[in-house]
């Protein structure tokens, strides 16, 4: 999973590359000079970089943000050479990177990835403490495991721009992420099994619960959290 600084470094390098393989040409009739590719092969490289820049912003600047809208407009601008479009995209990339560093803009999914990290350390640390205290009923760590998975599922949905209903249950969250084609069949089975055990604990069905089942729930939750972290956008 890429770190924020790596993403910003790549954005600036791509912005610099968007200004390569071009030159200023003199406009016919003495008008304003314009940027153009130095040769045919250079034109293909310029187009490829522009596509990469647009795809980058759609991935990391949030798909429906003003940044992606402006980048799309620049890429589709009528009456502009491909070289000028590339330079405009480079300017947009640099400004986005500057605003991310200033805390004005954000990298898509950054908060969601941070939430998954917190859940995997802080919340699961609390689960471990509850399991080690034999005076605590096993329902408590089981419910907390369910909460950890719910937070992680919300984070994945946020990071992958998946719409979820207001105040969804864990099963509805699973359904929303599954509907977006993000979860595998096995992912869904494992998550639904965990949700089922969590619901038993939350609704007071204690007969089937034990410290052993709570321990297994902890192990499965840790596995699922790692899996959900893998599903976050790179």
Secondary structure as UniProt FT lines:
FT   HELIX           4..17
FT   TURN            18..19
FT   STRAND          22..25
FT   TURN            28..29
FT   STRAND          34..37
FT   HELIX           40..60
FT   TURN            63..64
FT   HELIX           66..75
FT   TURN            78..79
FT   HELIX           82..101
FT   TURN            102..103
FT   TURN            108..109
FT   HELIX           110..118
FT   HELIX           119..123
FT   HELIX           124..132
FT   TURN            134..135
FT   HELIX           138..159
FT   TURN            160..161
FT   TURN            166..167
FT   HELIX           170..179
FT   TURN            180..181
FT   HELIX           185..202
FT   TURN            203..204
FT   TURN            207..208
FT   HELIX           211..230
//
